[in-house]
Amino acid sequence: MIGGTRGGLNRARIIEALSESPMNAHQLSQMLELDYSTIRHHIEVMEKNGLVVSLGSGYGMAYLLSEAMQENYGVFEEIWDKIGNKSKNDESEDDLDEGE
């Protein structure tokens, strides 16, 4: 879902954001600077897989981490450190390449 899949980095970013507070898709879209439809797609995938749950209905529906995700957040952090750091390292190498 996270480390070995296409879209895993965006799902990890969504999980990290929702660990701070529940948000609706629009708020996540603005915070993460991702298209609303991209957020909705990832939320649906994560909801089907039991990572997030929804509260309310309609446009303002809020999402939060499921109880299972909260209980296993430490495992997520280990994965996020690996894939998040990889992305940061790739960006740093790109910056170095541009400066040469």
Summary of the structure (lengths in Angstrom):
residues: 100
radius of gyration: 14.7
end to end distance: 36.7
largest distance: 52.1
contacts: 266
relative contact order: 0.16
helix: 69%
strand: 10%
